[in-house]
Amino acid sequence: MKLHVQLAIVLSLWAVESRCVTAKTRLLSPVQLSLFYETYCPDCRHFMMNQLCPTWLRLEDIMNISLIPFGNAKEIQNGQNWQFVCQHEEDECQGNTIQACMIHYLKNATSYMPVICCMESASSPLTEAQRCLQAHAPTEVLWDTIKSCVNGSKGNELMHQNAQMTNELEPPHNYVPWILING
C-alpha cells in the first residue's frame, strides 16, 4: 500500500476515534449526587451502607458526590457561634460535625467516601470515627486535626454552612435521606 493511502487511513481512523472520545465524554459526564443526611438516622445509614457506598465503589469515576451531614437538626445562634439540636441526640450532632470536618479536610469524595462509609457501617459511627480515618486516610489528615475542627470555630462554621444548604433546599426536604441528582 502506498504511503499516502496508509496516511489517509490513519487520519480517517484518528478522526473517527476522536469523535468517539468526544461522544463518550459527553455521554459520561459525571452525575452529581447530593445527599442530605444524619449520621445516626437509621434510614440514612441503611441507604449509605446498602446503596450509596456500594454504588460509589463501582461508579466513582462517573459520580460527583456531595455529602451534607445535618438533616433534621435545628440551629440556634448563640453570639458568634451556633448551637445544634439533632434529631438523634448529641451523638448525632457530634457525628455530623466529625463528618463535616472530614469532608472539609479530605476535600474530595475519593478521599472521604471510604472513611464515611466505614463510619456509617460501624455499630457506632462516633466511636469508630478515628479508626475509620486511620484505616482509610492515614496519611491525608490527622485525627488531631479533625478533633480541633470539631471542637473549634471551623466545625461550627461548617455545620452552619450545612444548615444553610439544607434550609435552602427547594422544595424543602421532608425527610432524610434527601437525595438530589443533578440538582
HELIX and SHEET records of a PDB file:
HELIX    1   1 LEU A    3  LEU A   27  1                                  25    
HELIX    2   2 PRO A   42  PHE A   47  1                                   6    
HELIX    3   3 MET A   48  LEU A   52  3                                   5    
HELIX    4   4 CYS A   53  LEU A   59  1                                   7    
HELIX    5   5 GLU A   60  ILE A   62  5                                   3    
HELIX    6   6 GLU A   89  LEU A  106  1                                  18    
HELIX    7   7 ALA A  109  SER A  121  1                                  13    
HELIX    8   8 PRO A  125  HIS A  136  1                                  12    
HELIX    9   9 TRP A  143  ASN A  151  1                                   9    
HELIX   10  10 SER A  153  ASN A  167  1                                  15    
SHEET    1   A 3 MET A  63  PRO A  69  0                                        
SHEET    2   A 3 VAL A  31  TYR A  37  1                                        
SHEET    3   A 3 TRP A 178  ILE A 181 -1                                        
SHEET    1   B 2 LYS A  74  ASN A  78  0                                        
SHEET    2   B 2 ASN A  81  VAL A  85 -1                                        
END                                                                             
